[in-house]
């Protein structure tokens, strides 16, 4: 079965429309922003910076530092997902 580029774009559009129906992202200040928006990405990056600074204040090898490191890893993963989502949106346009 062969899929044409136009069909593939249509499939991607439909998937993105489904994604757009999902609830919006709520920022730390309680504002609702669209998932993948510049504000959403900015919020995640600022949070990463704050958590990174918090980790630096912890003693190396401590349990708290290890927990914070896991949070940083998850934040980086989420930032990567948001950037990938934004790239897919740009391809469809």
Secondary structure, DSSP 4 states (H G I P E B T S, - for coil): ----HHHHHHHHHHHHHHHHTSPPEEPTTS-EE-TTSHHHHHHHHHHHHHHHHHHHTSPTT-HHHHHHHHHHHHHHHHHHHHHHHHHHHHHH-
